[in-house]
Structures are given as C-alpha cells and as structure tokens.
Amino acid sequence: MSTEKLSIFALGGINEIGKNMYVIQYENDIVIIDCGGKFPDESLLGIDLIIPDITYLEENKEKIRGLLVTHGHEDHIGGVPYFLRKLNVPIFATRFTLGLIELKLDEHRLKRDTKLMEIDSNSELELGKIKASFFKTNHSIPDCLGMVFHTPEGNIVHTGDFKFDLTPVNNQYADIHKMAEIGKQGVLVLISESTNAERKGLTPSERMVGDHLYEMFTKAQGKIFVSTFASNVNRVQQVVEAAIKMNRKLALLGRSMVNVVSVAIERGYLTIPEGMLIEAQEVDRLPPEKVVVLCTGSQGEPNAALSRLSSGNFRDVTIYPDDMVILAASPIPGNERDVSRIIDNLFQIGAHVIYGSGSSTGMHVSGHGYQEDLKLMLTFMKPNYFIPIHGEYRMLHHHRLLAESVGVEEGNTFIIQNGDVVDIENKMARQTRKIPSGDTYIDGIGVGDVGDIVLRDRKLLSADGMLVIVITISKSDRKIMSGPDTITRGFVYARNADDLLKEVNRLVTKTVNDMQAENIRRWKEMKQTIKKSVGQYLFAQTKRKPMILPIIIEI
C-alpha cells in the first residue's frame, strides 16, 4: 500500500451486522477501530465464532499504533483475545468497556501481557501522525464513544453505534454540542452505522421500557422472569428499580449476566441495594410473589438460562404455571425460530409470557438510531464524503439516500465491501483497490485452522454420513489378506443393509484385484478408484453421497 495517502477500509462490518473492524491509515501509521466477533449460522457446522481476517494487519504490524474500541458489545470486542494472540497492540477504551475486555482476557490468560489504556470523551491521543479525540453517544450499553481522527488530510469521524436519547436512564447524555462543534471544524469523511436506516422516525428512549416493566410487575402474581441482553445495563437497572418498588428479591441466571452485572456494580454503572441479590438456590424457597429472576437467553440460545428454564432443565429454578416471563429484547434476524420454540415451551408450562417486537409490548427499544437520528448525525457533521457501515447492503443503500437528503453531494457516498479501500489525496476520495479480507473461523482453541474444505466435509457428513472401508494387503504379493471390512456412521444401519454392504465389499475386492492385475500399486490411486466405484454404486442404489474413507493397511 502507498505510504503517501490517507486510506480507510473495513476488515469486517460491511454488508453484515457483526465482527466490526475498521482501519484508518495515514502514511506509516495505522489505527484500528473495534475488533468484533460474529456468531455463525447453521451452515457453519461446529464453528464457535467468526472474526475478521487480519492478514493485512499482520503484514504491517510495525505500523499499528493502537486498537480503539467504541463500546463493549460482542460484535465490537468479541475478537479481541484472538487478535491479541497475533498482534499485541495497546487497547484504548472507556472504563466499562475495559472491564468487559478484561473478563475476556482473564479467560484467555492474556491480561498480564496486554497494555490497556482507559479513555473518556475528554481524552486526546497522539497515534503517530493521527490524533484522536472523542465524544459521548447514547446506545444500549454504557460508556459509548464516537471518535474523531485528525489527519493532515482532514478529520475523519467514526460514530460507533448510536442513537439520540434525550432522557437516558444512566444520565450519560450525548455530547450534542460537541458534535455540532466538530461539524463546524470540518469533517472530511463521516463513517456512520446503518442498522436502522430503514426505520422511520426517532428511536424511543430507554426510559419508556422502565415504565412498561413496572406496569407488568404490578400485575404479576407469581415469580417474574425477565430475559434481556446482559450488556444492557440500563435495562438491568430498570428491572432492579421495578423490583425494589414491588419489594421483590433479585436472582441472576446465566454466566454472562452474572459477569456483566459484577463488572457494572464494581465500576459504578449499576446500583443494587445490599441484601437484594439472592442465589439461584434461594429462588424456589421464597414466596413466588417476592422474587424476580433476571436471565440470559432472549435470543433463543440453546444453552442459555431461559432455554433451560423453558424445558425444565435448570437445576435450582423452576417456572411454574402463572409465573410471568418477559422477553425484554426483540429477536435478532435469524433467531426467530429458536425464540419461538422457547415461547411455545413456556406456554405449555402455563406461564404468562410477554413477547413480541418492542414496539408492541413496550419491553424493548433499539440502541440503534432510526432515520431521524441518522439524519441528525449527518446534519451535525456535514461531511464532504460519507461511508455507511454496520449493516446489510439495503441498509447502507437507505443510509446513502438519507445522507443525500440532508446535503451530502450525490456521488460522495462510498458503499464499500470488506477489503475495499477508500484512498484520499489532496482531500479527494476514490475507491479503486482492495486488500485481503474475509472470515476467520474459531473452532474450540483452533483459530483459522478450519477452512472451506473442512466445512464442506462437515456438511457432507451431516447430510449423508460416512462409510469407512478397511483392507489389509500383503506387502510381498500385494494380495488382500483380510477385509474389506465396512463401517457406516449416519449412512445406513448396518444390520438392515446387509446386502448393500456385501455388494460394496465385493466391489472393493474386485477393484483392488483389477488394479493389481494392471500392476497399479500406488495407494493414492487405489483409494481414489475405490471411492469412485463405491460412490457410483451407492448413489445408484440409495441416491445418497456419503463420505467414503478407504483405509489400506500394508503387512
């Protein structure tokens, strides 16, 4: 990459919601914004997490001046431990965000070797020839920052995830005047999130949820279960306040809920009266009208607390008929089926379930700005160029139209893909080149060792199973000494497919003997021929294509 220009690109977060990572480079100075993870869909069998491909950063590691984190959601910090194993760079984040990052680093035993730097909206950083300053924004987690990068070419603004909440529960008001001042100083490029670019109006205030929660609490006869995102500390605080008014104790279920609440209490972002918190074992011992349970699992995760509660598999706590269950979160697209399954289970138990979109129940408001919020940010910043991020293509497209409607010149918006580079020279921007980008899969402790070939094999195994053929051949005369022995898994039940497997064995024996007669002795060629002949036969008989693994043992 040329070292005489300002360059902006994304390694994750474009045309998707998740694994956010954005890069600003001026000459030999690189600044990274966020390092998120994304949870896989059902097509990525066995994969635990997806993180950005950081090949370019590894090749230019001596130029990296730091990783700056806008806020503490998983899609912005989930990839940090895996990133640090390869690139141990300083991390700059707010107090609460650092607390969540420290939890991850403790788990991965990386905290001792990592340089963690606390920042706030008044901080100023010198990162080589790039200077950074910050402004407060509202979102569904405390301590969120927008970022301004001052470069010799001009100012670059990254909004982070945001909305405009004029009555925030935690009294962390957005720096509206500061945003306007940044716009007056001049913004060369605005990089802004697009999650709700299709939704008209202004995002409702989080305070609305507290009123609806309290109203439901007054109607509850038995225990109350509230499931929400653990990171939504403002909502957790509103559950606490409603429980205090109704004189109920509070239990926390789910590892992430316990961890996040611990960090929030320790760092002063959450206030829970002494003696209010109880252990899970105490829930069923107290009168049901005296208990609120705050749990994870609002997105239908199979192993989360709400899923286990709905199927009666939570060891210490039981949902009984007439208990109230409130889902204080809307399903993320793709999770609807899992959430519906849990709701069905809860109705079968006889629970009173409050569920559905936030607008219909009042139990959830988005942390992402609607169209009027996005237009307000654009109006404050008045950018010369605009790069919409953090959304699928249609969202980026709608955000471009919003930008043009408030004065961004047509043609000055770049809807890019991950890896597309926007280069700026003499204050003129263009996009003509790409750098390596893509997905890195996390499977257990393996990082990037599961690729397309492994995933293809997993899909094949999940679809049609496998067939293992074991043959023992004499080293001296190359004749079959034992076998073939055929083992099946997930293909056919061996006892019910005697004739089929006998024919497979006969076919394998014939194939080996024919190859011996032709003096073909290379094992690789023999295995390929066995796979081809057996595969054709099995497809003709069953219309299935199992994975076939010939194993040749030479004695």
C-alpha positions as CSV (number, residue, x, y, z in Angstrom):
1,M,0.0,0.0,0.0
2,S,1.3,3.5,-0.8
3,T,2.5,5.4,2.2
4,E,1.7,8.9,0.9
5,K,-2.1,9.0,1.3
6,L,-4.9,8.6,3.8
7,S,-6.7,5.3,3.5
8,I,-9.9,4.0,5.1
9,F,-11.2,0.4,4.9
10,A,-13.1,-2.2,6.8
11,L,-12.0,-5.8,7.6
12,G,-15.5,-6.6,9.0
13,G,-18.8,-4.9,9.5
14,I,-19.8,-4.0,5.9
15,N,-22.7,-5.8,4.4
16,E,-23.2,-7.6,7.7
17,I,-24.1,-6.9,11.3
18,G,-21.1,-8.3,13.3
19,K,-17.3,-8.7,13.5
20,N,-16.8,-5.0,13.2
21,M,-13.2,-3.8,12.4
22,Y,-12.3,-0.6,10.6
23,V,-8.9,0.7,9.8
24,I,-7.5,4.3,9.2
25,Q,-4.0,4.6,7.8
26,Y,-2.0,7.7,7.1
27,E,1.5,7.1,5.8
28,N,3.1,4.7,8.2
29,D,0.5,5.0,11.0
30,I,-2.4,2.5,11.3
31,V,-5.2,2.9,13.8
32,I,-7.8,0.1,14.3
33,I,-11.3,0.7,15.4
34,D,-13.1,-2.2,17.1
35,C,-12.4,-5.9,16.9
36,G,-15.6,-7.8,17.0
37,G,-16.9,-11.3,16.6
38,K,-19.9,-12.7,14.8
39,F,-21.9,-15.9,15.7
40,P,-22.2,-18.4,12.9
41,D,-25.4,-19.5,11.2
42,E,-26.4,-23.2,10.9
43,S,-24.4,-23.7,7.7
44,L,-21.1,-23.3,9.6
45,L,-21.2,-26.6,11.4
46,G,-19.1,-26.7,14.6
47,I,-17.8,-23.1,14.3
48,D,-18.0,-21.2,17.6
49,L,-17.2,-17.7,16.4
50,I,-16.3,-15.7,13.2
51,I,-13.6,-12.9,13.4
52,P,-12.1,-10.7,10.7
53,D,-9.2,-11.9,8.6
54,I,-6.3,-9.7,9.8
55,T,-3.7,-10.8,7.2
56,Y,-3.0,-7.2,6.1
57,L,-2.5,-6.0,9.7
58,E,-0.1,-8.9,10.4
59,E,1.9,-7.9,7.3
60,N,2.0,-4.2,8.6
61,K,2.2,-4.8,12.3
62,E,5.1,-2.4,12.9
63,K,2.8,0.5,11.7
64,I,-0.1,-0.2,14.2
65,R,-0.4,2.5,16.8
66,G,-3.3,1.1,18.7
67,L,-6.8,-0.6,18.8
68,L,-9.5,1.9,19.8
69,V,-12.9,0.4,21.0
70,T,-16.1,2.3,20.6
71,H,-18.1,0.2,23.1
72,G,-18.4,-3.2,24.8
73,H,-20.8,-5.2,22.7
74,E,-19.7,-8.6,21.4
75,D,-19.7,-7.5,17.8
76,H,-17.1,-4.9,18.7
77,I,-14.9,-6.7,21.3
78,G,-15.6,-10.4,20.7
79,G,-12.5,-10.9,18.5
80,V,-10.0,-9.1,20.9
81,P,-8.4,-12.1,22.6
82,Y,-7.8,-13.9,19.2
83,F,-6.4,-10.6,17.7
84,L,-4.1,-10.1,20.7
85,R,-2.6,-13.6,20.3
86,K,-1.2,-12.4,16.9
87,L,-0.8,-8.7,17.4
88,N,-0.2,-7.4,20.9
89,V,-1.0,-3.7,20.5
90,P,-2.2,-1.2,23.1
91,I,-6.0,-1.1,23.6
92,F,-7.8,2.2,24.3
93,A,-11.4,2.0,25.7
94,T,-13.7,3.5,28.3
95,R,-13.8,2.3,31.9
96,F,-16.8,0.0,31.4
97,T,-15.7,-1.4,28.1
98,L,-12.3,-2.2,29.6
99,G,-14.0,-4.1,32.3
100,L,-15.7,-6.4,29.7
101,I,-12.5,-6.8,27.8
102,E,-10.6,-7.7,31.0
103,L,-13.2,-10.5,31.5
104,K,-12.2,-12.0,28.1
105,L,-8.5,-11.5,28.6
106,D,-8.7,-13.3,32.0
107,E,-10.5,-16.2,30.4
108,H,-7.8,-16.4,27.7
109,R,-4.9,-15.7,30.2
110,L,-3.8,-12.7,28.2
111,K,-4.5,-9.8,30.7
112,R,-1.0,-9.7,32.1
113,D,0.7,-9.1,28.8
114,T,-1.8,-6.6,27.4
115,K,-1.5,-2.8,27.6
116,L,-5.0,-1.5,28.5
117,M,-5.4,2.3,28.4
118,E,-8.6,4.0,29.8
119,I,-10.0,6.9,27.9
120,D,-13.1,9.1,28.1
121,S,-14.8,11.7,26.0
122,N,-12.2,14.3,27.1
123,S,-9.2,12.2,26.1
124,E,-6.8,13.2,23.3
125,L,-4.4,10.7,21.8
126,E,-1.4,11.1,19.6
127,L,-1.1,8.0,17.4
128,G,1.8,8.9,15.1
129,K,0.6,11.5,12.6
130,I,-3.0,10.7,13.5
131,K,-4.5,12.4,16.6
132,A,-7.7,11.1,18.1
133,S,-10.4,12.8,20.2
134,F,-13.8,11.6,21.3
135,F,-17.5,12.4,22.0
136,K,-20.2,10.7,24.1
137,T,-23.1,8.9,22.3
138,N,-26.2,7.0,23.5
139,H,-26.5,3.3,22.9
140,S,-27.8,0.2,24.7
141,I,-24.7,-0.2,26.8
142,P,-22.8,2.4,29.0
143,D,-19.7,4.4,28.0
144,C,-20.1,4.6,24.3
145,L,-17.8,6.9,22.2
146,G,-17.8,8.4,18.8
147,M,-14.3,9.1,17.5
148,V,-12.6,11.9,15.6
149,F,-9.3,11.2,13.8
150,H,-7.4,14.4,13.0
151,T,-5.1,13.8,10.0
152,P,-3.1,16.2,7.7
153,E,-5.8,15.4,5.0
154,G,-8.7,16.3,7.2
155,N,-10.9,15.0,10.0
156,I,-12.4,11.5,9.9
157,V,-15.4,10.8,12.2
158,H,-16.5,7.3,13.3
159,T,-19.8,7.4,15.1
160,G,-19.7,4.0,16.7
161,D,-23.2,2.6,17.3
162,F,-25.5,5.3,18.5
163,K,-29.0,6.8,18.9
164,F,-30.1,10.1,20.3
165,D,-31.8,9.5,23.7
166,L,-32.6,12.9,25.4
167,T,-33.7,11.2,28.6
168,P,-31.0,8.4,29.2
169,V,-31.6,6.2,32.2
170,N,-28.0,6.5,33.3
171,N,-27.8,10.2,32.7
172,Q,-24.9,9.8,30.2
173,Y,-26.1,12.5,27.8
174,A,-24.8,12.6,24.3
175,D,-22.3,15.4,23.5
176,I,-24.6,17.1,21.1
177,H,-22.9,20.5,21.3
178,K,-19.5,18.8,20.8
179,M,-20.8,17.0,17.7
180,A,-22.0,20.3,16.3
181,E,-18.6,21.9,17.0
182,I,-16.8,19.0,15.3
183,G,-19.0,19.6,12.2
184,K,-18.1,23.4,12.3
185,Q,-14.4,22.5,12.3
186,G,-15.0,20.5,9.1
187,V,-15.4,16.7,8.6
188,L,-13.8,15.2,5.5
189,V,-15.3,11.7,5.9
190,L,-18.1,10.5,8.2
191,I,-18.2,6.8,8.9
192,S,-21.6,6.0,10.4
193,E,-23.7,2.9,11.4
194,S,-26.7,1.9,9.3
195,T,-28.6,-0.8,11.4
196,N,-31.9,1.0,11.5
197,A,-31.6,3.1,8.3
198,E,-34.9,1.5,7.0
199,R,-36.9,2.6,10.1
200,K,-38.7,5.9,10.0
201,G,-38.8,8.3,12.9
202,L,-36.7,8.7,16.1
203,T,-35.6,5.9,18.3
204,P,-37.7,5.8,21.5
205,S,-36.0,6.5,24.8
206,E,-34.9,3.6,27.0
207,R,-36.8,5.2,29.9
208,M,-40.0,4.1,28.2
209,V,-39.1,0.4,28.9
210,G,-38.9,1.1,32.6
211,D,-42.5,2.4,32.7
212,H,-43.8,-0.7,31.0
213,L,-41.7,-3.1,33.1
214,Y,-43.2,-1.5,36.3
215,E,-46.7,-1.8,34.9
216,M,-46.2,-5.5,34.2
217,F,-44.6,-6.1,37.7
218,T,-47.8,-4.7,39.4
219,K,-49.9,-7.3,37.6
220,A,-47.7,-10.4,38.3
221,Q,-49.0,-13.0,40.8
222,G,-46.1,-15.4,40.9
223,K,-42.4,-15.2,40.1
224,I,-41.2,-12.8,37.4
225,F,-38.6,-13.8,34.9
226,V,-37.0,-11.1,32.7
227,S,-34.7,-12.1,29.9
228,T,-32.6,-9.4,28.2
229,F,-29.1,-8.8,26.9
230,A,-26.7,-8.9,29.8
231,S,-24.8,-5.9,28.4
232,N,-27.9,-3.7,28.5
233,V,-27.0,-2.3,32.0
234,N,-29.6,0.5,31.8
235,R,-32.4,-2.1,31.3
236,V,-31.0,-4.2,34.2
237,Q,-31.1,-1.1,36.4
238,Q,-34.7,-0.5,35.5
239,V,-35.6,-4.1,36.4
240,V,-33.8,-3.5,39.7
241,E,-35.8,-0.4,40.4
242,A,-39.2,-2.0,39.5
243,A,-38.3,-4.9,41.8
244,I,-37.5,-2.5,44.6
245,K,-40.9,-0.8,44.3
246,M,-42.6,-4.2,44.4
247,N,-40.4,-5.4,47.3
248,R,-39.0,-8.4,45.4
249,K,-35.6,-10.0,45.7
250,L,-33.4,-10.4,42.6
251,A,-31.6,-13.5,41.2
252,L,-29.2,-13.6,38.3
253,L,-29.1,-16.6,36.0
254,G,-26.6,-17.1,33.2
255,R,-22.8,-16.7,33.2
256,S,-22.7,-13.6,31.1
257,M,-25.5,-11.9,33.2
258,V,-23.5,-12.6,36.4
259,N,-20.2,-11.4,34.9
260,V,-21.5,-8.2,33.3
261,V,-23.5,-7.3,36.4
262,S,-20.4,-7.8,38.6
263,V,-18.4,-5.5,36.3
264,A,-21.2,-2.9,36.3
265,I,-21.5,-2.9,40.1
266,E,-17.8,-2.9,40.7
267,R,-17.2,0.1,38.3
268,G,-20.2,2.1,39.5
269,Y,-22.6,1.7,36.5
270,L,-25.2,-0.3,38.3
271,T,-26.7,0.2,41.8
272,I,-28.3,-2.7,43.6
273,P,-29.3,-2.4,47.3
274,E,-27.4,-4.5,49.7
275,G,-29.3,-7.7,50.5
276,M,-31.4,-7.6,47.4
277,L,-29.4,-10.2,45.4
278,I,-30.1,-13.8,46.1
279,E,-28.5,-17.0,44.9
280,A,-30.3,-19.3,42.4
281,Q,-30.8,-21.9,45.1
282,E,-33.0,-19.5,47.1
283,V,-35.5,-18.7,44.3
284,D,-37.8,-21.6,44.9
285,R,-37.6,-21.3,48.7
286,L,-39.0,-17.8,48.8
287,P,-42.7,-16.9,48.2
288,P,-43.1,-16.6,44.4
289,E,-44.5,-13.0,44.7
290,K,-41.2,-12.0,46.3
291,V,-38.8,-12.9,43.5
292,V,-37.6,-11.5,40.2
293,V,-35.2,-13.6,38.1
294,L,-33.0,-11.8,35.5
295,C,-31.6,-14.2,33.0
296,T,-29.9,-14.6,29.7
297,G,-31.4,-16.3,26.6
298,S,-33.6,-13.7,25.0
299,Q,-32.2,-14.8,21.5
300,G,-33.1,-18.5,22.0
301,E,-29.6,-19.7,22.6
302,P,-29.9,-23.4,23.3
303,N,-27.6,-23.4,26.4
304,A,-28.7,-20.1,27.8
305,A,-30.7,-19.9,31.1
306,L,-34.1,-19.1,29.5
307,S,-33.9,-22.1,27.2
308,R,-33.1,-24.5,30.0
309,L,-35.8,-23.0,32.2
310,S,-38.4,-23.4,29.4
311,S,-37.5,-27.1,29.1
312,G,-37.3,-27.7,32.9
313,N,-33.6,-28.4,32.8
314,F,-32.4,-25.6,35.1
315,R,-31.2,-27.3,38.3
316,D,-32.2,-24.8,41.0
317,V,-35.0,-22.8,39.5
318,T,-38.4,-23.8,38.0
319,I,-41.0,-21.9,36.1
320,Y,-44.5,-22.8,37.3
321,P,-47.9,-22.0,35.9
322,D,-48.9,-18.4,36.5
323,D,-45.3,-17.2,36.7
324,M,-44.7,-14.2,34.4
325,V,-41.9,-14.3,31.7
326,I,-40.9,-11.1,30.0
327,L,-38.7,-11.1,26.9
328,A,-37.3,-7.6,27.0
329,A,-35.5,-7.9,23.7
330,S,-36.5,-8.3,20.1
331,P,-35.2,-11.4,18.2
332,I,-32.1,-10.6,16.0
333,P,-32.9,-11.7,12.4
334,G,-32.1,-15.4,12.1
335,N,-33.0,-16.2,15.8
336,E,-36.8,-16.1,15.4
337,R,-37.2,-19.9,15.2
338,D,-35.2,-20.5,18.4
339,V,-37.1,-17.8,20.2
340,S,-40.5,-19.2,19.1
341,R,-39.5,-22.7,20.4
342,I,-38.8,-21.3,23.8
343,I,-42.1,-19.2,23.9
344,D,-44.1,-22.4,22.9
345,N,-42.4,-24.3,25.8
346,L,-43.3,-21.5,28.2
347,F,-46.9,-21.5,27.1
348,Q,-47.0,-25.3,27.6
349,I,-45.9,-24.8,31.2
350,G,-48.7,-22.4,31.7
351,A,-46.6,-19.2,32.2
352,H,-47.9,-15.8,31.3
353,V,-45.5,-14.7,28.5
354,I,-44.9,-11.1,27.4
355,Y,-43.1,-11.3,24.0
356,G,-43.1,-9.8,20.5
357,S,-41.5,-6.7,19.0
358,G,-40.5,-4.0,21.3
359,S,-43.0,-1.6,19.7
360,S,-45.9,-3.9,20.5
361,T,-45.0,-4.7,24.1
362,G,-43.0,-1.7,25.2
363,M,-40.4,-4.0,26.6
364,H,-37.6,-3.2,24.2
365,V,-36.3,-0.2,22.4
366,S,-33.4,-0.3,20.0
367,G,-30.0,1.0,20.7
368,H,-29.5,2.0,17.1
369,G,-30.7,5.2,15.6
370,Y,-33.7,5.3,13.3
371,Q,-33.8,7.5,10.2
372,E,-34.2,10.8,12.0
373,D,-31.3,10.0,14.4
374,L,-29.1,9.2,11.4
375,K,-30.1,12.4,9.6
376,L,-29.4,14.4,12.8
377,M,-25.9,13.0,13.0
378,L,-25.3,13.8,9.3
379,T,-26.6,17.3,9.8
380,F,-24.2,17.9,12.8
381,M,-21.2,16.6,10.9
382,K,-21.8,18.0,7.4
383,P,-19.2,15.6,5.8
384,N,-17.7,16.0,2.4
385,Y,-17.7,12.2,2.0
386,F,-19.8,9.5,3.6
387,I,-19.1,5.8,4.3
388,P,-22.2,4.0,5.7
389,I,-21.2,0.9,7.7
390,H,-22.6,-1.7,10.1
391,G,-25.5,-3.1,8.1
392,E,-26.5,-5.2,5.2
393,Y,-26.5,-3.8,1.7
394,R,-30.1,-2.5,1.7
395,M,-29.4,-0.6,5.0
396,L,-26.3,1.0,3.5
397,H,-28.3,2.0,0.4
398,H,-31.1,3.6,2.5
399,H,-28.4,5.4,4.6
400,R,-26.9,6.8,1.4
401,L,-30.3,8.2,0.4
402,L,-30.7,9.8,3.8
403,A,-27.3,11.4,3.5
404,E,-28.2,12.9,0.1
405,S,-31.5,14.2,1.5
406,V,-29.6,16.3,4.1
407,G,-26.9,17.7,1.8
408,V,-24.2,15.1,1.1
409,E,-23.4,15.6,-2.5
410,E,-24.6,12.8,-4.8
411,G,-21.6,10.6,-5.7
412,N,-19.7,11.4,-2.5
413,T,-21.0,8.3,-0.7
414,F,-19.0,5.1,-0.8
415,I,-20.9,1.9,-0.3
416,I,-18.0,-0.5,0.0
417,Q,-17.3,-4.2,0.7
418,N,-15.0,-5.5,3.4
419,G,-11.5,-5.0,1.9
420,D,-12.4,-2.1,-0.4
421,V,-10.0,0.8,0.2
422,V,-11.1,4.4,0.0
423,D,-8.0,6.5,-0.7
424,I,-7.8,10.2,-0.1
425,E,-5.2,12.5,-1.6
426,N,-5.5,16.3,-1.6
427,K,-8.9,16.0,0.0
428,M,-10.2,14.0,-3.0
429,A,-11.5,10.4,-2.3
430,R,-11.7,7.5,-4.6
431,Q,-12.1,3.7,-4.3
432,T,-10.1,1.7,-6.8
433,R,-8.4,-1.2,-5.0
434,K,-8.8,-3.9,-2.4
435,I,-6.8,-5.6,0.3
436,P,-7.1,-9.2,1.6
437,S,-10.2,-9.6,3.8
438,G,-12.6,-12.3,4.8
439,D,-13.7,-14.5,7.7
440,T,-11.5,-16.4,10.2
441,Y,-13.3,-19.3,11.9
442,I,-12.8,-20.1,15.6
443,D,-13.4,-23.8,16.4
444,G,-12.5,-24.7,20.0
445,I,-9.0,-23.5,20.5
446,G,-8.3,-23.5,16.8
447,V,-8.1,-20.1,15.1
448,G,-8.3,-20.2,11.3
449,D,-7.5,-23.9,11.0
450,V,-11.0,-24.7,9.8
451,G,-11.4,-23.7,6.2
452,D,-13.8,-24.3,3.3
453,I,-12.6,-27.9,2.7
454,V,-13.2,-28.9,6.4
455,L,-16.6,-27.2,6.4
456,R,-17.5,-29.0,3.1
457,D,-16.6,-32.3,4.7
458,R,-18.7,-31.5,7.8
459,K,-21.7,-30.6,5.6
460,L,-21.2,-33.9,3.7
461,L,-21.1,-35.9,6.9
462,S,-24.2,-34.1,8.3
463,A,-26.1,-34.7,5.1
464,D,-25.3,-38.3,4.1
465,G,-23.0,-39.8,6.7
466,M,-19.8,-41.7,6.1
467,L,-18.6,-45.2,5.0
468,V,-15.2,-46.5,6.2
469,I,-13.6,-49.4,4.2
470,V,-10.7,-51.1,5.8
471,I,-8.5,-53.5,3.7
472,T,-5.3,-55.4,4.8
473,I,-2.9,-56.1,1.9
474,S,0.2,-58.3,1.9
475,K,3.4,-56.3,1.3
476,S,5.1,-59.1,-0.5
477,D,2.5,-60.3,-3.1
478,R,0.1,-57.4,-2.8
479,K,-2.9,-59.6,-2.3
480,I,-5.8,-59.0,0.1
481,M,-5.1,-60.7,3.5
482,S,-8.3,-59.6,5.3
483,G,-11.3,-57.5,4.6
484,P,-12.7,-55.5,3.2
485,D,-14.5,-54.5,6.4
486,T,-17.1,-51.8,6.1
487,I,-18.1,-49.4,8.9
488,T,-21.0,-46.9,8.5
489,R,-22.0,-43.9,10.5
490,G,-25.0,-41.8,9.7
491,F,-25.5,-43.5,6.3
492,V,-27.4,-46.8,6.7
493,Y,-27.9,-49.0,9.7
494,A,-25.6,-51.9,9.1
495,R,-27.9,-54.7,10.3
496,N,-30.7,-53.5,7.9
497,A,-28.4,-53.2,4.9
498,D,-26.6,-56.5,4.8
499,D,-27.0,-57.0,1.0
500,L,-25.9,-53.5,0.2
501,L,-22.7,-53.7,2.3
502,K,-21.9,-57.1,1.0
503,E,-22.1,-55.8,-2.6
504,V,-19.8,-52.8,-1.5
505,N,-17.3,-55.3,-0.2
506,R,-17.4,-57.4,-3.3
507,L,-17.0,-54.3,-5.4
508,V,-13.9,-53.2,-3.4
509,T,-12.3,-56.6,-3.7
510,K,-12.9,-56.6,-7.5
511,T,-11.5,-53.1,-7.8
512,V,-8.3,-54.0,-5.8
513,N,-7.8,-57.2,-7.7
514,D,-8.2,-55.5,-11.1
515,M,-5.7,-52.8,-10.2
516,Q,-3.2,-55.5,-9.0
517,A,-3.6,-57.2,-12.3
518,E,-2.8,-54.0,-14.1
519,N,0.2,-53.6,-11.8
520,I,-1.1,-50.3,-10.3
521,R,0.4,-50.1,-6.8
522,R,0.1,-46.5,-5.7
523,W,-2.1,-46.3,-2.7
524,K,-3.4,-42.8,-3.6
525,E,-4.6,-44.0,-6.9
526,M,-6.1,-47.2,-5.5
527,K,-8.1,-45.2,-2.8
528,Q,-9.4,-42.8,-5.5
529,T,-10.6,-45.7,-7.6
530,I,-12.3,-47.4,-4.7
531,K,-14.0,-44.1,-3.7
532,K,-15.2,-43.6,-7.3
533,S,-16.6,-47.1,-7.9
534,V,-18.2,-47.4,-4.5
535,G,-19.6,-43.9,-4.7
536,Q,-21.2,-44.5,-8.1
537,Y,-22.8,-47.8,-6.8
538,L,-24.2,-46.3,-3.6
539,F,-25.7,-43.3,-5.4
540,A,-27.3,-45.6,-7.9
541,Q,-28.8,-47.7,-5.1
542,T,-29.7,-45.1,-2.5
543,K,-29.4,-41.6,-4.2
544,R,-27.1,-40.6,-1.3
545,K,-23.5,-39.5,-1.4
546,P,-21.8,-40.5,1.9
547,M,-18.2,-39.6,2.6
548,I,-16.1,-42.7,1.7
549,L,-12.9,-43.3,3.5
550,P,-10.8,-46.2,2.2
551,I,-8.1,-47.3,4.7
552,I,-5.4,-49.6,3.3
553,I,-3.1,-51.4,5.8
554,E,0.0,-53.0,4.4
555,I,1.5,-56.0,6.3
